[in-house]
């Protein structure tokens, strides 16, 4: 028993000495390798430019978060926030296809190489189609006048008590009392003549309407280009319809076949003529309606809401001055810089308001 006790005591002492050695190593300071680590970091940063990005993986620093990355609206951004599109591109794609397809049928079936000046006729048509296409993209990809969102709670607004529902306030514009409504989504008082678009989920300055054919809101900053698009599209389809009708009339005079027989022989020509005729009627009515609105200095939303039935329009300066303002007034800059750096804000409200942003 004594020998066994001595062996057990020796085992305990050996384990205690081993624990002391381990603790002694852990308390020792590591050697200073800061210079070596600095040289290794410089080598890695130098070789990083020589290695393709997909081979580095997670070693690359993440890009800074910008406003368009965390913007709560439904818009789609391209080219780092430089291009702003609506949430549903189907209308824009359909309109672009209709313009390209109409031009292709015109060049292949309508233009007669044996007629006078076929090159000039084709050149004019191509120029109109290119102008329509360029204006379409410009109108559909620019900021229509999106207003900033408020980062403070509704209770901190001037004149609002805690727990009260903010509905509107009144201001005076050109001697006319105007009511400003409070937007619960953007959490601020909407600027005059602005409205919240339910499709894009943004408040837009001088909101006219959301156009499904270009998948974008029409507001203060793109309304002029929208009317230019309507005018160019009207000219393009009127030109197309005129030469399509001329082509059909020439074939009817040259042959003894009836209209239905010729329709079976030239289906593309008849289809283009019918589509162009409908487009001309629709675009002519739309342009006349907006010309009336421009002369009255109103928007479609103002007319729909009947805002100036009981009070004068504070923005009406006379038809001639209204037209001059529409044509020559300088466009305001965007009110939201979607390419600015964004910082996550602290939680102002529970629930859906988490993840708000501050703009630097």
TAWOCOR-V767227 format. One record per pair of residues at least 24 apart in sequence whose C-alpha atoms are under 10 Angstrom apart, sorted by the first residue. I is the first residue (numbers start at 0). J is the second residue. If there is no record, write none. Layout:
BEGIN
I:J + I:J
END
This chain:
BEGIN
63:339 + 63:340 + 63:341 + 63:342 + 64:338 + 64:339 + 64:340 + 64:341 + 64:342 + 64:343 + 65:336 + 65:337 + 65:338 + 65:339 + 65:340 + 65:341 + 65:342 + 65:356 + 65:358 + 65:359 + 66:335 + 66:336 + 66:337 + 66:338 + 66:339 + 66:340 + 66:341 + 66:342 + 66:356 + 66:357 + 66:358 + 66:359 + 67:335 + 67:336 + 67:337 + 67:338 + 67:339 + 67:340 + 67:341 + 68:337 + 68:338 + 68:340 + 68:341 + 69:337 + 69:341 + 69:342 + 69:343 + 69:354 + 69:355 + 69:356 + 70:148 + 70:337 + 70:341 + 70:354 + 70:355 + 70:356 + 71:148 + 71:184 + 71:185 + 71:199 + 71:200 + 71:201 + 71:352 + 71:354 + 71:355 + 71:356 + 72:145 + 72:184 + 72:185 + 72:196 + 72:197 + 72:198 + 72:199 + 72:200 + 72:201 + 72:202 + 73:197 + 73:198 + 73:199 + 73:200 + 73:201 + 74:198 + 74:199 + 74:200 + 74:201 + 74:215 + 75:140 + 75:199 + 76:140 + 76:337 + 77:140 + 78:338 + 79:337 + 79:338 + 80:336 + 80:337 + 80:338 + 80:339 + 81:140 + 81:141 + 81:142 + 81:336 + 81:337 + 81:338 + 82:137 + 82:139 + 82:140 + 82:141 + 82:142 + 82:337 + 83:139 + 83:140 + 83:141 + 83:142 + 83:143 + 83:215 + 83:337 + 84:136 + 84:138 + 84:139 + 84:140 + 84:141 + 84:142 + 84:143 + 84:199 + 84:213 + 84:214 + 84:215 + 84:216 + 85:139 + 85:140 + 85:141 + 85:198 + 85:199 + 85:200 + 85:209 + 85:210 + 85:211 + 85:213 + 85:214 + 85:215 + 85:216 + 86:198 + 86:199 + 86:200 + 86:214 + 86:215 + 87:198 + 87:199 + 87:211 + 87:213 + 87:214 + 87:215 + 88:139 + 88:211 + 88:212 + 88:213 + 88:214 + 88:215 + 89:211 + 89:212 + 89:213 + 89:214 + 90:210 + 90:211 + 90:212 + 90:213 + 90:214 + 90:215 + 91:135 + 91:136 + 91:139 + 91:210 + 91:211 + 91:212 + 91:213 + 91:214 + 91:215 + 92:212 + 92:213 + 92:214 + 93:212 + 93:213 + 94:132 + 94:135 + 94:211 + 94:212 + 94:213 + 94:214 + 95:131 + 95:132 + 95:135 + 95:136 + 95:212 + 95:213 + 96:132 + 97:274 + 98:128 + 98:129 + 98:131 + 98:132 + 98:232 + 98:235 + 98:236 + 99:125 + 99:128 + 99:129 + 99:132 + 100:271 + 101:128 + 101:235 + 101:236 + 101:239 + 101:267 + 101:270 + 101:271 + 101:272 + 101:274 + 101:275 + 102:127 + 102:128 + 102:129 + 102:235 + 102:236 + 102:239 + 102:271 + 104:239 + 104:267 + 104:268 + 104:270 + 104:271 + 105:239 + 105:240 + 105:242 + 105:243 + 105:267 + 105:268 + 105:271 + 105:272 + 107:267 + 107:268 + 108:243 + 108:246 + 108:265 + 108:266 + 108:267 + 108:268 + 108:271 + 109:239 + 109:240 + 109:242 + 109:243 + 109:244 + 109:245 + 109:246 + 109:247 + 109:267 + 109:268 + 109:271 + 109:272 + 110:242 + 110:243 + 110:246 + 111:246 + 120:238 + 120:242 + 123:235 + 123:238 + 124:234 + 124:235 + 124:236 + 124:238 + 124:239 + 125:235 + 126:235 + 127:231 + 127:232 + 127:233 + 127:234 + 127:235 + 127:236 + 127:238 + 128:231 + 128:232 + 128:234 + 128:235 + 128:236 + 129:231 + 129:235 + 130:227 + 130:228 + 130:231 + 130:232 + 130:235 + 131:227 + 131:228 + 131:229 + 131:230 + 131:231 + 131:232 + 131:233 + 131:234 + 131:235 + 132:228 + 132:231 + 132:232 + 133:228 + 134:224 + 134:225 + 134:226 + 134:227 + 134:228 + 134:229 + 134:231 + 134:232 + 135:212 + 135:213 + 135:224 + 135:225 + 135:227 + 135:228 + 135:229 + 135:231 + 135:232 + 136:213 + 136:228 + 137:221 + 137:224 + 137:225 + 137:228 + 138:213 + 138:214 + 138:215 + 138:216 + 138:217 + 138:220 + 138:221 + 138:222 + 138:223 + 138:224 + 138:225 + 138:226 + 138:227 + 138:228 + 139:210 + 139:212 + 139:213 + 139:214 + 139:215 + 139:216 + 139:217 + 139:221 + 139:224 + 139:225 + 140:213 + 140:214 + 140:215 + 140:221 + 141:215 + 141:216 + 141:220 + 141:221 + 141:224 + 141:333 + 142:203 + 142:215 + 142:216 + 142:217 + 142:218 + 142:219 + 142:220 + 142:221 + 142:332 + 142:333 + 142:334 + 142:335 + 142:337 + 143:203 + 143:204 + 143:205 + 143:206 + 143:215 + 143:216 + 143:217 + 143:218 + 143:219 + 143:220 + 143:221 + 143:222 + 143:333 + 144:193 + 144:201 + 144:202 + 144:203 + 144:204 + 144:205 + 144:206 + 144:216 + 144:217 + 144:218 + 144:219 + 144:220 + 144:221 + 144:222 + 144:331 + 144:332 + 144:333 + 144:334 + 144:335 + 145:193 + 145:194 + 145:195 + 145:196 + 145:199 + 145:200 + 145:201 + 145:202 + 145:203 + 145:204 + 145:205 + 145:206 + 145:216 + 145:218 + 145:219 + 145:220 + 145:333 + 145:334 + 145:335 + 146:185 + 146:187 + 146:189 + 146:190 + 146:193 + 146:194 + 146:195 + 146:201 + 146:202 + 146:203 + 146:204 + 146:333 + 146:334 + 146:335 + 147:185 + 147:186 + 147:187 + 147:189 + 147:201 + 147:202 + 147:203 + 147:333 + 147:334 + 147:335 + 147:336 + 147:358 + 148:182 + 148:184 + 148:185 + 148:186 + 148:187 + 148:188 + 148:189 + 148:201 + 148:202 + 148:335 + 148:355 + 148:356 + 148:357 + 149:182 + 149:184 + 149:185 + 149:186 + 149:187 + 149:188 + 149:355 + 149:356 + 149:357 + 150:185 + 150:186 + 150:187 + 150:344 + 150:345 + 150:347 + 150:352 + 150:355 + 150:356 + 150:357 + 150:358 + 151:186 + 151:187 + 151:347 + 151:348 + 151:355 + 152:186 + 152:187 + 152:347 + 152:348 + 152:352 + 153:181 + 153:183 + 153:186 + 153:187 + 153:347 + 153:348 + 156:186 + 156:187 + 156:188 + 171:313 + 172:312 + 172:313 + 172:314 + 173:312 + 173:313 + 173:314 + 173:315 + 174:311 + 174:313 + 175:310 + 175:311 + 175:312 + 175:313 + 175:314 + 176:310 + 176:311 + 176:313 + 177:306 + 177:310 + 177:312 + 177:313 + 184:352 + 192:218 + 192:219 + 192:297 + 192:298 + 192:300 + 192:301 + 192:306 + 193:218 + 193:219 + 193:300 + 193:301 + 194:218 + 194:300 + 194:301 + 204:334 + 205:297 + 205:298 + 205:299 + 205:300 + 205:301 + 206:298 + 206:299 + 206:300 + 206:301 + 207:297 + 207:298 + 207:299 + 207:300 + 207:301 + 207:302 + 207:303 + 208:298 + 208:299 + 208:300 + 217:298 + 218:298 + 219:298 + 219:330 + 219:331 + 220:329 + 220:330 + 220:331 + 220:332 + 220:333 + 221:330 + 222:298 + 222:325 + 223:325 + 223:326 + 223:327 + 223:330 + 226:285 + 226:286 + 226:289 + 226:290 + 227:286 + 229:281 + 229:282 + 229:283 + 229:285 + 229:286 + 229:289 + 230:282 + 230:283 + 230:285 + 230:286 + 231:282 + 232:278 + 232:279 + 232:282 + 232:283 + 233:275 + 233:278 + 233:279 + 233:280 + 233:281 + 233:282 + 233:283 + 233:285 + 233:286 + 234:279 + 234:282 + 234:283 + 235:275 + 235:278 + 235:279 + 236:271 + 236:272 + 236:274 + 236:275 + 236:276 + 236:277 + 236:278 + 236:279 + 236:280 + 236:282 + 237:272 + 237:275 + 237:276 + 237:278 + 237:279 + 237:280 + 237:282 + 237:283 + 238:275 + 238:279 + 239:271 + 239:272 + 239:274 + 239:275 + 239:276 + 239:279 + 240:268 + 240:269 + 240:271 + 240:272 + 240:273 + 240:274 + 240:275 + 240:276 + 240:277 + 240:278 + 240:279 + 241:272 + 241:275 + 241:276 + 242:268 + 242:272 + 243:267 + 243:268 + 243:269 + 243:270 + 243:271 + 243:272 + 243:273 + 243:275 + 243:276 + 244:268 + 244:269 + 244:271 + 244:272 + 244:273 + 244:276 + 245:272 + 246:272 + 247:272 + 290:322 + 291:318 + 292:318 + 292:321 + 292:322 + 293:318 + 293:319 + 293:321 + 293:322 + 293:323 + 293:324 + 293:325 + 293:326 + 294:318 + 294:319 + 294:320 + 294:321 + 294:322 + 294:323 + 294:324 + 294:325 + 295:319 + 295:320 + 295:321 + 295:322 + 296:320 + 296:321 + 296:322 + 296:324 + 296:325 + 297:321
END
